[in-house]
Amino acid sequence: MRGRIFKLALALFAAALFIPNPFWRAGMDAAALAALAVHDAGVLSGGGSLKFWIFPAAFVALAPFFSGNMDAAISGHTYSFPQLASGSLFLLHAWVFVSLCAFAARNFTAGEIIAAAEKAGFSGLGLRAALALTSARMLRRMLAETWFNYRCTRPSWKEALFEFDVLSGAVLRNTAAAAENIAVLLHIRNVKV
Amino acid sequence: MHKTDKVRLLVFTTVFGALWGIVEMLAGTWLHMMKFPFTSTLMAAAGGVILCVERSYTPVRGAALYTGLTAVCFKLLSPGASSIGSAIGIAIEAAMAEAVLTLLGVNSLSFFVTVLLVSLEGIPHFFVSGWLLYGRGIFDAYLKVAKQMQGFFGVNPDFWKQIAALWVGGHLLIGALFGLIAVRAGKYLRKI
């Protein structure tokens, strides 16, 4: 059920990206939000921080002072309500975007997303995810150790900054060595990819 | 493709993708917190270096995209809309690197060009994420408001060109520096 709702909302969101008529666009975005809210109303308030919304909201509220058909006045300045309405559509679309992300995060587990992606043609994604998590632990340790050694031999920040290519080379070489070891291990164990 | 090559492609792209994801999570988060200028360009250029070096180990079409896919998965582990923006950025960088490396092959010139172009990722990122996030017509609205504001504040109509030149220049400088690192790293890793 949640999979179907998500697909429907995603299809409506995608259609709204291409449709030129603003009324149809608003209708599709609203329908997408309604579909998501049917299953999980919490997603409507679950996406995006204040920092995320403040710039677009300010743009939408202030743009009518500068463009559009001026049909009103606010504190002695001309203002365009049609421009405000058209700007609100951008906010509505952004709301659908963050709600879709929040819906996916709240209603699907990582395993379900991987299984769906594998079904959609991204074969080997499960193995890739497991490998990424395992190698991440190794790489974090390697990065910490390389950074420690690098800083021990270059105590001043100036020196550390100017010889940054040495650090890059060491990190990339160590990563390649780790990958080589894992590849050999998978080959010896005859893991099917 | 031989089975050994398949294993190498899977492992190298995943491990280098994980490295990119970790670098984004650690250095990217730290630089963003410090409000360091050109943070996204620095991270894009670092990603470009990783993509180039990875491609020298698995010179197969699509390797940069697989590496980017792993890095995107990593970025999405950190919650919040800003990480979605970065994930879109990583996907665009991977696509750009894939196009250049497929076209020019694996050599010093392609490494330099890849990192240089990837450091300008902000341009396609702005258009792709703006379109995805706000939908059709957002760029017309930006242009209209910018034009009106230019008139309102009496700014020179060519002022935006100076700003754009400064922005592109800063990005290209970082791209060139990291491009040289990619070339040097590539040569060094081929030797050992």
Interface residues (C-beta under 8 A of the other chain):
Chain A: A16 L17 F18 I19 P20 P22 R25 D29 G47 G48 S49 F52 P56 F59 A63 F66 S67 G68 S86 G87 L89 F90 L91 H93 A94 F97 V98 C101 A105 F122 G124 L127 R128 A129 L131 A132 S135 A136 L139 R140 L143 F164 D165 S168 G169 V171 L172 R173 T175 A176 A178 A179 I182 A183 L186 H187 V191 V193
Chain B: K3 T4 K6 V7 R8 L10 V11 F12 T14 V15 F16 G17 A18 L19 G21 I22 L26 V49 I50 V53 Y57 Y66 L69 T70 C73 F74 P79 G80 A81 S82 I84 W131 L132 L133 Y134 G135 R136 G137 I138 A141 K144 V145 K147 Q148 M149 F152 L180 I181 R184 A185 Y188 L189 I192
